[in-house]
Amino acid sequence: MHEMLEIREICKTPKQLLKSESFARYLELYKKEFVSELMKREDKDLKEELQHRITFIKGIKPEDYIDIIKGATPFSGDQLRDYRASVQFLDGAFHHYRTKTYARLILPVDENLNGTSSEIIKDKVSNKADKLSELILETRRILLVKVGFGSGIRRSQGLECHPNVAVGEIPGNSVKLPNDYAVLKKVPVTSTADMRTGVYYTTHANKRAFPFFELGHNPFKKDSFNPEEYIAIPFEIGAWNILCYIHKTPGYIEIEPGLLNLFPYSKTENVTQKQVDGIFVLGCPNSDMDDLGYFHDKENDLLVGVIPGLDECQYFGYGKKPMLTLHNVLCILKGNLPLHCGATRYVVRFDEKTNEPYIFDSLIKADDMGRAILEKNNKGEEIPYFYGTETGAFACLDGFSEHAKMQMEGREIGYNKHSGTNARQIVPVTDYSEIATGSELDILLYLNNYEIIPLGESCMKADMKPDDALDHFRKGARVAAGSTQTHRGDVEISYWANPFPLLKDDNWNDLPEHKDLCDKFEKIEERFFKNFNKRVNKGEMKIGVAHSMLMAGVYKESTDEVLKNGGFDDRNLVEHHGPERAAHDMIELIKEAAVEKRSRVDGNPKEVDITIATIGDSRTGKSEMAEKMDGVLNMSLI
């Protein structure tokens, strides 16, 4: 559908639903789209029949369905014929609503929320979404029965009619923003949401083709900004609050549920009692490619990002990556180290009889991005602590097994399922409390996805000197899967695996757009690696390279002899067997680190935590290794 459907009325009966403004608006939108499709066929046969059909559709009114509901049955003759035709048309609209329409149920919320009432509001929003779905199904059933279509088997149990998202909104003027951005206060702000999962959307683009760099001008066009055309969602990304404004046009509005499944919400008080740290405008119709990027408004102490409303930018990655870029810029400005990585905290226990270590639990701290902070302990020593950014994962389905995909079913928001390559879905993978709580960083590895490790050697090279490992982090080499602009099988270089924004070119030369930011990053890098050197020398940390071998089979330097030396007979199976082998070696590394950590702790504890961050971009093997490890460690039956 060419327009989003906003539902603000709370209806309790079928009559109220059919009399509502939302139903009238949706019926008109569906009629308009249906007629438009019929008009495209006018040059074909049955032109006269099509014209009569169009005339009939244009004449359908909401009152017709109210008359059917109120009318005394049984109907007969011409009246029954017309009523049946109207109900058949509406049943098509019903299925269209379930599968093609982007609908938002909106409830006003008291802006003065606290921890207790927030949960009550969430329950209220979810309950209203459930009630609306039940009411739509009930109304459909009554209409079908009224015109004699209700006989035989009733097919309703598999149907659900939830709006794509049901939200609670607070007034936009309650949000803290500088005066230069006052027009944004006219957009109501989402404070809580209940969304329909298991839904797949199709966007115009299926890859990110354009970088999100710093701009020399403020891309926010306040004079042409129309508040009625946007929704606003406050996201808490790391330590910072980013207000995301999404244009309601198809192609962009569908990105909303994916973002809701990826990032945690900002608490209401974080955006009403203090100024937000950044704003991000997604799908601005008044912008062009010159406005794609971010601007540091130093005068207002605000980061401002914009994605123009162009077809080629209608891709979920243009929602996720720019907001993570704002997070990373804020990291660097505040002296933190942004890390493009996956990170997991492993709980390792020790057998009471044998004293052997075993992994009891694993908790994801980051799927794609996080930050490290040096915090002082009670001895005054600086310890690197890791924090995450996302509670969800933006998973590329190309590399997952059918078992893994099955485990995601029912929780996912999907994009471009039938695109052939780079089909993606967002699934929740961890809790807010895990990403928001710092964990001591025990192991830091660069994830190499193309070099084959000879059979018999460990894929975990975790005993490197920090300065030697730093070369790998800086080089950021990986073999591409073809989901970016780099050709599949070619080596791609990106400084520190591109922590967004890209700081250096392939030769490690500073990008002119990010010279100041790069200078700050290098000072942060120096400070952290000075700390890492001390910790490695004291045996308190491991650093090095993990070899997933995920793309080794397509790497152009992987000869048959090299593959054979690595124990691979089939080039096509390397991407499956390589990460599995790496996963087993990772488990051994975790146990080894746990034994060493336990020996340094007084009291011989029964368990210790080992937190590992693996630096790498898309398709370096983060998710694939995690899946293989989960297969070994998982305690569920599916």
N, C-alpha and C positions, 0 to 999 in steps of 0.2 A: 504494500500500500504506500501511496506517495505521501501520506501524512501520518504523524503519530496520533493515536487516540488517547486523549486525557479523560479520565473518569473521575468526577468529583462528587457526584451524588451518591448517597447511601440509600439504596432501595431495599425494601423488605418483601415486596410482593411482585408477582409477574406484571400486574397492571402498572405499578410504580416504575418498573423497569422499562416497559414499553412506552410510558409517558415521559421518560427522562430525556433531557437534552443530549446526553451521551449516546443513547440509542438512536435518536433522530439524526445526530451528526454521523454516526457510524453507518447508518443505512444509506445516507446520501453519499458518503465516501465510497461505499461498496457499489452503489448504483453507478456512480460516475466512472469507477474503474471498470466495471462490467461492460458498460456501454462503450467505453473507449476500446476495449478488446474486441467487441463486436464490430465496431466501425472499421477496424483494421481488415475485416474480412468482407467488406462490402463489394470488393471487385471480383468476388468469387460467385459460385452458383448460390441459389436460394437467397438472392438479394432481397426479394419481396418479403420472405419469411423473416429475414433478419430485421428488416425495418419494422415489421409488426412486433417483433420481440422487443426491440428498442422502445417502441411506443408503450408497450405494456410495462416495461421496467421503469420508465420515467414516471409512470402514473402511480407506482406503488408509494403508499404513505404509511407512517407509523400508526395512524388511526385505523388502518385496515386490520392490523393485528390486535388492536384493542377491541375492535368490533367482533373479531373471532373469539377472543377470550370471553367477552361478555355475552355473546350470542347463545341462544338456546339450540341445542342439538336434538335430533340430527338435522344437518343442513341438507339441502337437495337442489337439484336443477342447476341453473346457471350460477347461483350463489355458491354452491358447493364446488363447482368447477373453478370459479375465480379464486375462492379461498384456498383451494388446493394448490393452484398455481402460485399464489402468494407465499404459502408456507414452503413450497418446494424452493422458491427463490431464497427465502430466509434461511432455509437449512443449508443452502450453499454458502450464504453469508456466515452462518454459524461455524462451518468448517474453515472458512477463510479466516475468521477471527482467531480460531485456535492455532492456525499454522502460518498465516501470512502477516497478520497485523501486529504492530508494536503498540501495546496498550499499557498505560500507567494508571493505576488507581492511586489517588492522591488524598491524603487526610491531613487537615491542619493540626498542628501540635503546639501545645503550650511551650513557648521558648525557654521557660525556666525549668529545665529538666535536671534531675539529680539521679544518682546511681540507681535508686529504687524505682522511681517512676519511669525511667528509661526502659526497664524490662516490661513494665505494664504497657507502655506504648508499643513495644515490639509485639507483644501478644495481641494487642488491639489491631495492629496493622495486619498481622498474619490471619487473624480471625475474620477481618473484613474481606480479605482476598479469598478465603475459603467460602465465605457466605456468598460472595458474588459469583463464584464458580458454580456453587450449588443452585443459586437462583437462575442462572442462565440455563443450566441443564433442566431445571424444573419447568421453566417457561417454554423451552423447546419441546419437552415431553407433552405438556398440555396442548400446545398448538398442533402437534402431530396427531394426538388423540382426537382433538376436536374435528379434524377434517378426515378422519378415518385412516390415518397412516400409522396408528399406534398398535395395530394388531400384530400377532406373531411374536417373534423373539424380540425382547427389548435389549438394545445394544447401547448401554450407557455406562457400564462399570469401567470400561477402558477409556472413557472420555473425561477430560478435565479442561476447564475453561479459565484457569487463572490468568490474570493479566501478566504480561512479561515481568513487570515489577509493581509491587504495591509499596507506597512510600508514605512516611510522615514528613511533613514540611514545616519548618519554622520561617518566620518572616526574614527576608534578606537583610532588612535594616538592622537586625540584631547582630550581624557579623561585623567584626572589627576590620575595617579597611581604610587606607588613607583617603583623603578627600579627593585626590585625583582619580580615584576609582569608584566614586560614589554611585555611578550608574549601575554598577554591579549589585548594589544593595537592593535594587528593584526586582532581583531574581530570587524567588523563594529558595531556601536551602534545604536539601534532603537531610533529615536527621536520623532516620532509620529506614530499613527496607526489607521486604520479603520478595524474593524473586523466584521465578519459575526456572528450574534447572532441567537438564536433559534436552535443552533446546539448541538447535544449530542455526546459525545465521550465515548469510553469504554477503561478503563485501566486495566492492569493485576491485580492489587490489588484493594481492596475496603475498606481497613482499614489501619490505621497506627499501626504497630506492634513494631516499634523500636524507642527508645528515641533519641533525638537530644541533646547530652551532650557535655560538653567541653572536648577537647582532649589534650593530652600531647605532640602532635606533629602537625606540619602544614600539613593538608591533601592535600593541593594544589600541584599537580605534574606538575611543570612547564616544566620539561624536556620531558614529554610525551604528553603535551597539544598540540592538533592540532587545530589551530584557525579556519580552514575551516569547522570543524565539529560542530561549535557552532553559536548560535545567542546571542546577548547581549541586555538587556533591563535595563535601569536605573529606579528604583522605589524610590519614596519618601515615606518612612514609618515613620510617626511621624516627628521628627526633623532631621532625618538622611537619607542619600542617599545610597542605596544598589544596586550595579551592579549585575544583575542576568544573568548568562551564562547558557543557556539551550542547551543540546546536541540534535542534529537534529534527533536522532533515534525515530521511532514510540514508543509510550508509554510515552515519555518525552516531545516531541515537542507539543503534544496535550494539555499539561498543560499551554502553553503560553497564549491562549485566556482567560482561566479562571483567570490567574494572571492579565491580562490586564483589566478584568472586576472587579477585586477586589481592586487593589492598584492604587493610583495615580502615574502618571509619575513624574520623576524628571525633573525640568526645565533644559534645556541644560546647562545654565551657572553654575548650581549647581554641574555638574560633569566635566565641562571643565575648570572652573576658580578656583576650589578648589578640594582637594583630596576627593574621596568618603570615606564613613565611613566603608563600608563593601563590600565584594564580596561573591557571592553565586554561586556555580557550581552545577547544577542539571543534574544528569545522567552521571557522569564521567565514561567512559568505562575502565579506568585504575585504578579504586579504588575498594576497597572491604569494608566489613562491619567494619573493623578497622578504616576506614576513615570517617565513618558516624558521623558527629558532627561538632563542630566549634572550632576554635583556635584563641586566642587573640594574634596577632602578635604585641607585645608591641613596638618592635623596629621600626616598620613601622606605628604604630598607626592605625591598621586595624584589623577588625574582618573578619575571613575567614571561610566560611561554605561549606561543600561538602555533596552531596547525591550520593552514588555510582550508576553506571548504571546497577543495578540488577532488575530482573523482580518484585521481591517483594517490591521494592521501587517505582514502577510505579503507583503512586496514588497522586491526587491533594494535599492531606494533607502534602505530603513531599515537596511541593513547598511553601504552605502557612505557616505552623507552623515554619519551620526553619527560614524563613525571619522575622517572628514576634519574634522569639527567639533572633535573632541578634538585633532587635529593643529593646527588653527588657533588654538584657545585656548592651546595650549602655545606656538605662535608668538608670540602677543601677549604672553603672560606673560614670554617670553624676549627681547622687543624686536625680533622679526623682523616683516616685513610679509607677511601671508598674501595670496595673490592667486588669485582664482577666475578661472582663465584657461587658455588653451592656450598652449604655448610650444614653439618649435622653434629649434634651432641649425642655421644654414645655413653650409655650407662653400663659400666663394666663391673660385674660382681665376681667374687672368688669362691670357688667350691670349698665348703667347710671341711671336707675330708682331704681333698687332694691339693687345695690351695691354688688350683689352676683357674685362670681367668676365663670368663665367658660373657658375651654381650647379652645383657638382660633387656635392654631397650634402646631405641634410636629415635631421636626427636629432631626434626628438621628445623634449622635456624634460618636458612636462606635457600631459596631455590635458584635465584639468579643474581641477587645483589644484597650487599650488606656493608657494614663499616666496622673498622677496628678503632678502638679508643685506648689510650694508655691511661690506666687508672692506678692510683697508689693504693697499696695494701697497708695493713696495720704496721708493717715494718718500714714504710716509706718507699718501698720498691715499686717501680712502675711495671704494671702487668698489662699485656694486651688483652682486651676484652672484645668479643665479637657480638654485634647486634644485627638483626635481619631487617628486612623491609616489607616482605610480602607473606601473607598467609596462604596464598594460592600459588599454583605453578602454571606457566604458559607452556604447555607441553606440545611438542611436535610429535604427531602420531606416527610419522614415518618409521621411527626406530623402536616402537613399542610392540611387544607381543600381544596376541589376542587376549591372553590372560590379563595383562596389565590394563588393556582397554576395557575389559569387562569389569574390573575392579573400580573403574572411574564412572561407570554408568550410573545415571541418576543424580550425580552431583555436579556434572559438568556443564559448562557453557561452551559450545563449539563454534568454530568458524571455518567456512570453506571446506566442508567435509568431502565434497566430491571434486575438489580441485585437482586431484591426482598427486600433487606433491605439496609439502608444507601445510597439510591440514593440521589445524591446531585446536586445542581445547584447554580451557582454564578449569582447574579442579582445586578445591581446598586441600592443603597438605599438612598444615600445622596450625597451632593456636597462637592467638595474639600474645599471650603471656610468654610464649617461647621466644618469639622474635624480639619482644620488647625487653627481655631480661638478658643482661650481658653474661657471656660464658668465657672463661679463660681460654685463649686460643693456644692449643697444644701442638697442632700440626698445620703447617701451611704448605700447600703443594701447587705447582703449576700442572695443568692437565694437558698432556701431549696426546693427541689423538691419531698420530700417523706413524710414529716410529715403532717398529716391531722389536720386542724384547725376546732374545733367544730362549727357547724352552729350557726350563730349569732355573732361570733367573727370576727374581722378584720384579714385578712391574712397578713396585714402589721404591723409588730412589730417594729415600727420606733422610739420608745422613749427609747431605751436601753442606758445604759451607755457605752461609747466607749470601756472601758476595757472588759465589758461583751460581746459586739459585736465582739471584737477582737478574742475571743475564736472561734467564728464561722468562721471568715475569715481564721484563722490559721488552723482550722480543715479541712475546705474545703470538707465537706462530701456531697455526692450526691448518688442517686441510679442510676446505669448505665442502659443505653438503649441497650447495647450490641454492640455499634459501635466501642468500644475500646476492649481491651483484658479482661475487667471485665465482668463477666456473667450478663446478663439482670436480674434486680431485686436485685442484691447485692449492698451493700453500698461500695462506693469507696472513699478513703481518699486521698486528695492531698493538700498540704500546699498552702494556698491562691488560691485554685482552679487551681493550677499548672499554674503559670504565664509564663511558658516556659523560661528558662529551669527549670525543677523540682529541687527545692532547698533542700527539706527534704524528708525523707521516711515517712511511715505511722505512725511512732512513734515520728515524729518531730525531728528526729536526722538528723544532717547535712549530706548531701550526700558528700562523699569524693571528688568527681569530682568538687563540687561547694562550697567548704568550704569558700574560700575567698569571693566569690560572695554572699554567704548567710550572712556572717558577715556584708557586706556592706548593704544588704537588711534590716537586723535587725536594723541597725542604722537609715536607712531611715524610717522604720516603726515606730521607737521610736519618731523620729522628727515629723512625720505626725500626730501620734495619740496624741502627746502633743498638737498640734495645734487643732486637732478635739475636744479634751476635753474642751479646752477654748471656742471653737465655740458652742459646744452643751450646755455648762453651760450658755452661753450668749443668747441661743435661736436662734442662727444663722445657725444651721445645725442640721440635724436629721441623726441618724445612727441606724442600727439594722438588722432585718431579714425579707425577703419577702418569703411567702410560696406559691409557684406556684401549688403544689400538682400534678404536671405533671405525675410523676412516682409512685404516692402513690398507684395506683391500682395494680401494680406489686410488690410493696415492700413487702417482706415476713413477716414483722411485722404488716401489715395492716389487722387486723382481720375484720370479717363481722361486729362486734359490733363497732369497731373504725370507719369503713366506714359509718355505719348508723348514728353514732354520728356526723359525718361531713356532713350529709345530702345526702349521696350517696347510691342509691339503686342498681346500676349496676356498678360492678367493672370495666368493659370495657369502661365505659363512663367517668371515673374519669379524664383521660388525656385531655378530652375536656371541661368538666364542671369545673374542678379545676382551670385551667388558666383563664377561663372566670370570675369566682368569684374573683380571685386574681386581675384581670384587673380592675374590678369595684372598689375594695378597693384601688387600686393604684390611680385611678382617684380622689377618695375622699382625699387621702393623698396629692396629688398634690395641690388640691384646698386649703386644710388646710394650707399647707406650703406657698402658695401664699399669703393668707390673713395675715399670720404672717410676711412674708417678706415685704409686702407692708406697714405694720404698722411701720416698722423700717426705711422706706425710707421717706425723706422729700418730701413734695409736693404732696402727695397722688396720685402717678402715675396711669395712666389708665391701664397699663399692667406691669407685672413683668415676668422674666424668672425663671423657676425652672428646674435645671439640676439634673437628677438622674442617678447614676451608680449602676447597679446590678451585683454583682460579682458572676460568675458561669461558669462552663464548659459546654460542649455540652449536650443538652437535659435536662438542668435544668429548662427550661421554658422561657428563654429570648425571643426567637422568637415567641413562642406560646402565651405568654402574650401580646406581642406587636401586634400580629395579632388580638387578641380579643379586645384590646384597639382601634385598628384601625377600627374595625367593629363598635364600638360605636361612635368614633370621626370622621370617614371618611365622607367627603362631596361629594364623587364621586358617580355616579349611578351604577357602576359595583361592 
